[in-house]
């Protein structure tokens, strides 16, 4: 692929991102979210729109569970037993980044 093709596609991507940002009501944490390495505009918008208000998650574990990254098992009384919060943080290191960036202060 030529540099001209890459430059053209890069301009197209930026144009699409700008168009989408103008159409969506951006939440306060969005600007912080896109400062995280590896989270661009589209992924940031997806996280913002899919997760909803972050203050609805009482702890990191609640958000990790919502994201379905916490394993759980049924015990004999048919109750779900999840992993401890420390183990959840190890599985989902980006939650600590989100918390420290001010996006998920309640997590």
HELIX and SHEET records of a PDB file:
HELIX    1   1 UNK A    3  UNK A   23  1                                  21    
HELIX    2   2 UNK A   30  UNK A   33  1                                   4    
HELIX    3   3 UNK A   41  UNK A   51  1                                  11    
HELIX    4   4 UNK A   54  UNK A   56  5                                   3    
HELIX    5   5 UNK A   60  UNK A   66  1                                   7    
HELIX    6   6 UNK A   85  UNK A   91  1                                   7    
HELIX    7   7 UNK A   93  UNK A  100  1                                   8    
SHEET    1   A 2 UNK A  72  UNK A  74  0                                        
SHEET    2   A 2 UNK A  80  UNK A  82 -1                                        
END                                                                             
